[in-house]
Amino acid sequence: MTYEKEKQAFLNFLQEQNYYKQNLQLLQWDSHTQIPIQGYEQRAEVIGYFSEKLHQLQSSEQMKYYSDYFIDQSKDALLQNLAYECQNIYDSATKIPSSLAKAYAMQISKAEAAWEVARNESNYAQFKPALQKMIQLTQAKADCLGDGKNRYDALLQQWEPGMTTQTLDQLFPKLRSALIDLLAKVNHSQIIVDEQLITQHFPSAQQKAICLQLLTNIGFDHTAGRLDTSEHPFTFGLHARDVRITTRYDETDFRQSIFGVLHEGGHALYEQSFGKDIQNTPLAEASSMGLHESQALLWENWIGRSEEFWSANEALFKKHAPASFQTITANELYTALHRVQPSLIRVDADEITYSLHIMLRYEIEKLLLNDELSVDDLPAVWNEKTQAYLGITPPNDRDGVLQDIHWASGYFGYFPTYTLGFMYAAQIFQTLEREIDIRSLIANNQLTTIHDWLTPRLYQSGKSKLPLQLLEELTNETLRPEYLINYLTEKYQTIYQFK
């Protein structure tokens, strides 16, 4: 077979895998948004079936043949990158038995259903058996992928290639110390930020109208995506032309929907902007979840929580807001949005305390995976660490150990990517300030210009480059947590007037 015919056969083979992946994601999206409660068991069977089929393709001799062939024969850099990624997929897939891959996928569906019921009823005991099974399967998966020495590192590589627990254990203490110091300064400030101005009744339909317009403003293509409602906001990118995002509405706190949409919208921009040359291939994914999260946080926090943003969008906000909001100025809105107070719920946390939630989960995950913490003791340890890190104790399971779906979804090793994303976003924003005067663009609601700048420099390449390589190319520096510390210090020093 000629080189060109081999190339086309390779791309067709990858397209077949892509069809399975899209189908699985559509099934999972439906499970989070529309499936009736009695449909979960059968859905788990279907997901298990397609997951096993995909795993068989990824671990096949055909996959090995094509990756070896194009690594050796291709002079096309993109095709070689694709072949190397396929080699990585093959290596991982062949380490995991097909039976384990199927059981893992099925257990995720079952665990997510158990989590949703348990969370609604605030009853951890209902989730505990499913979580125990999820941990056991995750441990088995980590043992297959890793060297038997560090389960967490093996799982972390799936989400953040190149990152290790050794690096995290160097970065996190420095950041934790700075955050605790900042929190203490805020707590001793004489300035009172009153959020009662904004926690007033705001109908969901009117919140949604603002959310849809903000998505348009940042460059989200509504013809290639959709907005739905779910218990936990998420983004599913089936394809660059079909990106599903969700948010949740609280009629006494519009922040959940608006910032949820800006956050998931940031994820969606990444998913909608992969280069046409990598679509329908394994390279049409974010370089890492840390970089993915950096874009969600960039749009939610650095842009969406800025003074310039609320000045530019005051008219849009008041167009849809109830009468009780009409006398609030843009500056009052901005200030009220930045109350710092330790809270129980991670997704509702302010910018200073957010990463403390992540470090808590990171420490617990390591204990669970290393059999140093049992699921029986998990709620108590969760509560103890919440008290130690944030100075508050959850009154129930719903607001404590059951608040996140991640462990039900098998996302062990994932939580650190949130704080890494915070660090990446701070560093990327510094570059944006230097290169395109981003604050002026935000003030004039020229947000698509920011999207246009990021697309060729970050979004288009997908998984063609490693995250730290992309970060260095984009910012001309290696990862520096000081940018995040400086951002938080300067912002809250101004709001709370401390030295």
N, C-alpha and C positions, 0 to 999 in steps of 0.2 A: 504494500500500500504506500502511495506517495505521501510526502510530508503534509501536503494540503488536505488530503483525505483523512490522514491521521488526526489532523487538527480539528476538522469538522466532526469526526467521530467522537473525539474527546469532548468537544463543546456540547454535542448531543447527549452524551453520557452525563455531563454535569447538569444539563437541562432537565433530564429525568429526575435527578436528585432534587433539583430545585422545585419541581412539581410536588414531590412528597413533602418538602419543607413548607411550601406555601399551604398545602392542604392541612398539615399539622397546626400551623399557626392560625388558620381560619377556624379549625375545630377548637383551639384553645381560646381564641377571642370570643367565640360564641359561648364557651363554657363560663366566661367571666361576665357576659352581658345579657344573654337571652335564654339559656337553657333552663328548662323546668327542673325542679329539684329531683324528680324521679329519673331524669335522663342521665345523671352522672355515672352510674354504674356501667351502662352500655357505652357511654362516651369513652370511658376509660379503656374498654375493650378495643374500640375503634382506634383510639390514639396509640394503644400498644401495638396493634397490627401494623399501622403505617410507620411507627417508629422502628419496628423490627425490620421492615422492608428497606427503609432508608439506611439503617445500620448495615444491612447485608451489602448494599451497594457501596457504602463507604469503606467497608473492610474487604471488598472483593479483590481478586487478582487483577481484574480489569483496572481498578483504581490504582493499584501499584504499578501496573504496566504503563499507564498514561503518565503518571507523575515521573517515573524513571525516564521514560522516553523524552519528555519535553524538558526536563532538567538537563538532560544530556545533549539533545538535538536542537533545541530552540535557540535562536539568536534574538528573539523578540523578548525584551525585558518583562513586559506585562505577562506574556504567556509563561515565562519562567517563574515569575512570582506566583502565578496561578498554580503551576505545577508544584512548587514548594509548599503552598498552602494545602494542596491535595495530599501531599506527602505527610504533612502534619495531621490532617484529618484521618488518613489511613493508619498512621502509627497509633493514634489515640483509639480509633475504632477497633483495631486488631488486638489491643490490650484489654478491651472490654468484651466479654462474651456476649453473644447475641441475646441469650436468655436474660442476662443482667440488664442490658439496654432496654429490653421490652418490659421487664418487671419495674425498672426505674420509671419509665414513662407512664406506665399504668398507675404506679403508686402516687405520682405527682397529681394525677387527675383525682384520685381518691382522697389524697391528703388535702388538696385545695377545697374539695367539697366538705370534708370534715372540719376544716378550719373555718369556713364561712358559717356553718351551723354553730360551731363552738363560739365564734366571736359574737354572733348575733345574740347568743344566750349567755355570753360571758362565763363560759364553763370550760375551763382548760381540760378537765377530765375527759371530755368528749373528743378532744383533739389528740390527747396523749398517745393512744395506741398507733394512730396514723403517723404521728411525728416519730415515734420510736422506730417504726418500720422504715421511715424515710431516712433517718440517721443511719440505720444499719446498711441500707442500700448505698447511701452516700459514702460510708466508710469502705464498703467493698469496691466501689468505683474508684475512690482515691487510692486504695491499695493497688488496684490494677494500673492506674496512670502513673503513680509515683514510684519512688525507690524504696518505699517501706519505712522511711525515716521521718518524713514530715507530710502528713496527709493534707494539711492546710495549704502548703506550697503547691501540691499537685492540683488542688481545686482552684487556687488563686490564678494559676496559669491559664485556666479556661476563660477567665474574665479579663485579666490584666497581664498579657504576655510580658515576661521580663521582670515582673515584680515578685518580691519574696517577702516572707515574714521578717527576715532579718532587716530589710530596708524599712518595712512598716514599723518595726519595733524601734527604729532609730528616728523616724519622722514623727510618729504619733506622740511620744512623750514631750517633745519640744513644742508641738502645737497645743497639746493639752495644757501645758503650763501657761502658755500665752493666753489661752481662752479662759482659764480659771482666773488669771490675773485681770483680764478685761471684765469678766463678769463681776468680780469684786469691786472694781472701780464704778461700774454702772450701779451696783447695789448701794454704793455709798454716795452716789450723786444726789443732789438736791432737786434735780429736774424730774418732774413727774410726766410721763408720757401716758396720756389718757386714751385708751383704745375704745372707750365707750362711744366715742364719736362715730365709730364705724361698725360697731356691733349692734346694728339696728335691723329691723325687718327689711328684707330685700328679696322679692319674689324670684324664684328660680328662673322663670322664663325671661325676666329682665336681665338677670346675670348672664344667661346663655347668649342673649343678644350682644352683650359686650364681648363675651368670650369669642364669638364667631368673628366679630370685627377685628379684634386684636390678632387673631390667627391670620386674617387677611393682611393686616398691617405688617406682620413680621415676615411675610412671604410664603406662608403655608398655602399650598395649592389644593383648594377644596374639591377640584375635579379629580384629584389623585389621593384623596383621603377623606376621613369623616370623623366627626366628634360624637361620642356616646357617653353614657353614664355608667359608672361602676362603683363598687364599694371601695376599691383601691385604684387610684388613677394609674394608667399604664399606656404604653405605646407598643403596637405590633406592626412591624413593617413587613407585610407579605411580599411587597415588591415596591420599587420606587414609585410606581403609579397606583399603589394601593396601600396606604399607610393609615392604620386605625389608631386613634387616640381616645382616651376617656378622661373625664374629670368627675368630681362629685360636688353636689350643691348643698349648702347649709344656709337656710334663709335668715339666719341670725349672724352669719359671718361670710360675707362675699369673698373674703380672701381665699378661701379653700378652692373655689371654682376658678377665679381669675388667675391666681398664681399657679394652680394646678394646670391650667391650660397653657400658660406661658412656659411652664416647665416641660410638659409633654410636647408642646409645640416646638421647643428647642430640639427635643429628640427627633421629632417628625421632620424637621428641616434637614437634619443629617440623613435620615432614611430616604427622603425624597430627592436628595441631591447627589447620589452616587453616580459616577460617570457611566455613560452609556456603554463604554467598552468593557465594563466589569459586571453589568447587570446580568442576572440569571447565572451567576457563578458564585463560588464560595467567597470571592473577594468583595461582593456586594454586602458587606457588613461593616460596622464601625471598627476602627483599628483596635479599640478596647472599650470596655464598659466605662472605664474612667474617663476616656475622651468623650464618649457618648454623654456621660453625666455632666461633663464640663460644659457642653453646649446647652443642656437643659438648665443648668445653673446660671450660665452666662445670660440667657434670655430671661430667666425668672428673676434673678437677683441683681446682677450688675446693670441690666437694662430695665427690667420691670419694676424694680424697687428704687430706682433713681429719682432724684428730684425732677430731672429733665423729663422723664417719662410721664410723671403725673401732671406736670404743667402742660405737656403736649396733649394729654388725653383727658384733661378735666372736662372739656365739652362733651366728649363721647360718654364719659362716666355719668355726667348729670343728665344727659339725654335719656338714659334708661333708668337712672336711680329714682327711688321714691322721693316724695317731698321732703322727708326728714333729712335728706342728704344735700339739699340744694344750697344751703347757706355755708357749707363746709368749703374752705378754700383748698387749692391744690397743696399749699404748704402744710396746712393742717392735716390733710390726708396723708401726705408723705411722713410727717412726724408720727402720726397715730399708727402707721404701718410698721413702725420701728420700735415698738415697745419690746424691751428685753426682759423676759421672765422665764425661768425654767419651766418647761411644760412636760406632761407625761407622753404626749404623742409626737413621734419623730417628725411626721410630715407637717405638723403645725409649728415646729420649733423655729425660733428666731435664728438669725445667722450666726450669732456667737455660740449658742448652746447646741446647734445642730450636730456638729462633729463629735460632741460628747456622747450623743445617742449612738453614733456609729462605733466609737471606741468600745462602748459597753457591749454592743452586739459582737464585735470582733473578738473580744476576750471570751465571751460565752461560747461562741462557735468553736474556738480552739479547745475549750474544755470538753464540749460535747463530742467532738470528733476524736479526741484522745482518751475517751472513756474516763475523764476526770470529773464529769458531772452527769448525773442521771436525769432522765426526763421527769422523774418524781420530784426532784429537788429544784428543777428549773424555775418555777414561779418564784420561789423564795430567794434564789440567787439573783434573779432579775430584779426583784424588788430591792434587795440589799444594794446592788450596784446602782440602781436608779437613785436611791437615797444618797449614796456616796458621791456620785457624779453630779447630780442635779439638785440634791437637797430636798427631794420630794419622794413620796412612796405611792405607788398605784393603789387605788382603793378596790380594784377589781381586775379580773383577768383581761377583760376587753381593752382596758386602757393600759395594760401591762404587757404580759408575755404574748397575748393574742393579737396585738395591733398590726403586725406585719404578716403578709402572705409569703414572704420570701422562703422561709424554711419549708413550708408546704410545697412550694414550687421547686424545691431542690437547689435553691440558690445559696448554697454554702460557699463561702469564699468570695461572695459578691459584695457584701456590705462595705468593705474598705474602699471600693471604687467610688463611693459617694464622696468621701473625704478627699481621695485623690482627685476626683473631678472638681472639687472646690479649689484645690491647689492649682490644677491645670487652668481653670477658668480665670483665676486671678492673674496668672502669668500671661494668658492670651489677651486679657483685657488691657494689660499694660502695653502690649504690642499694638492693639487696635487704637489706643489713645495716641500712640506715637505715629502711627501710619495714616490714619484717616480721620482724626478729630471726631471720635465716636460720640462724644458728649453733644456736640453740635448737631450731629445726625439724629440723635435721640430727641433733642429739643425740638427739632423740626419734623419729627415723625417720619424721617427718611430711613426707616428700618430695613427696607429691602436692600439698601446700599450695603449694610452690614452683612446681610445674607450673601449678597453678591461677592463681597470681599472674601468671606470665609469659604465659599464653595470651591474655588480652584485650589485653595491653599490647604484645605482640610477635608471637606466633605467628599469631593470627587474621588479621592484615592482609595476610599474604603479601607479594606484590610491589606492593601498593598504594602504598607509600611508599619513598623512597630510603633506603639504609642510614644515612647520616649524619643524615637527618631523624628516623628512628626512634630512633637512639641519643640524639639531643638531647631528643626528647620523653620518652624513658624516664628519662634521667639528669639532665636540665636542664643539660647541658654539652656542648660540642663534644668531639671526640676528644682525649683527654689520655693520652699514653703513660706519664706519671708514675704512674698507678694500678698498672700492671703492674710497673714498677720497684719501687715501694713494697711491693707484695704479695710479690715475690720476696725483697727485702731483709729484710723483717720475718720472714718464714717461715724462711729459711735462716740468718739471724742467730741465731734462737732454737735451731735444731737444731745448728748448728756453732759457736755461742758465739764469734762474732767481733764486733768493733766497727766 
